[in-house]
Amino acid sequence: MTISLHGKALELAAADGPIRTEGHETLLDLIRWLGETRGEALSDHLLGEDTCFFLVNGRGVMATGGLSTPLTGDDVGEAIAVVGGG
């Protein structure tokens, strides 16, 4: 799987591009792994209320199981920063 982080998540991950990984059954497993390998502040941010919107293969995860969305090695994910305003 490849995950692209944006905004503060990218900064917290100290990544210079998409992160390639494998062996995660669900989105929550992936987020926990990111916290273990890139710092707990990253996983806390990703799991925070109204901080990120997740896509897997171009689909919002609220339509595919939320944090329980199953993942495969070929999936492409994104954590997009939520922007508010009016």
C-alpha positions in Angstrom: 0.0 0.0 0.0 1.1 3.5 -0.6 -0.3 6.4 1.5 0.1 10.1 0.8 -0.1 12.5 3.7 -0.9 16.2 3.4 -0.8 19.2 5.6 0.2 18.8 9.2 0.2 15.0 8.8 3.0 15.2 6.2 4.9 17.5 8.5 4.5 15.2 11.5 5.6 12.2 9.5 8.8 13.9 8.3 8.2 12.4 4.9 9.2 13.8 1.6 6.6 11.9 -0.4 4.2 8.9 -0.3 5.0 6.2 2.3 5.1 2.6 1.0 4.1 -0.1 3.4 2.5 -3.5 3.6 0.9 -6.0 5.9 -1.9 -3.8 7.4 -5.4 -5.4 7.3 -7.3 -2.2 8.0 -6.9 1.6 7.9 -6.7 1.6 11.7 -3.8 -0.9 11.6 -2.0 1.4 9.1 -2.5 4.5 11.3 -1.3 2.6 14.4 1.8 1.5 12.4 2.4 5.1 11.3 2.4 6.1 15.0 4.8 3.4 15.9 7.3 4.2 13.1 6.8 8.0 12.6 5.7 9.1 16.0 2.7 9.0 18.2 1.9 12.6 17.4 1.2 11.6 13.9 -1.3 8.8 14.8 -2.9 11.1 17.4 -3.3 13.7 14.6 -4.7 11.3 12.1 -7.2 9.9 14.7 -8.2 13.4 15.9 -11.6 14.8 15.5 -12.1 16.6 12.2 -8.4 16.7 11.3 -8.2 14.4 8.2 -10.4 12.9 5.6 -9.2 9.5 4.3 -9.4 8.1 0.8 -8.5 4.6 -0.3 -8.3 4.1 -4.0 -10.1 7.4 -4.5 -13.1 6.6 -2.3 -13.9 8.2 1.0 -13.6 5.6 3.7 -16.9 6.5 5.3 -18.4 4.6 2.4 -16.0 1.6 2.7 -16.0 0.9 6.5 -14.3 3.9 8.1 -11.2 3.0 10.1 -12.2 -0.7 9.6 -11.7 -0.3 5.8 -9.8 -3.4 4.6 -6.5 -2.8 2.9 -4.4 -4.7 0.3 -0.9 -4.3 -1.0 -2.0 -2.5 -4.2 -4.2 0.1 -2.4 -3.4 3.8 -2.7 -4.5 6.0 0.2 -4.5 9.6 1.1 -5.0 11.5 4.4 -6.2 14.9 3.4 -6.3 17.8 5.9 -9.7 19.1 6.7 -10.0 22.8 5.9 -12.7 24.9 7.5 -13.9 28.3 6.7 -16.8 30.3 5.4 
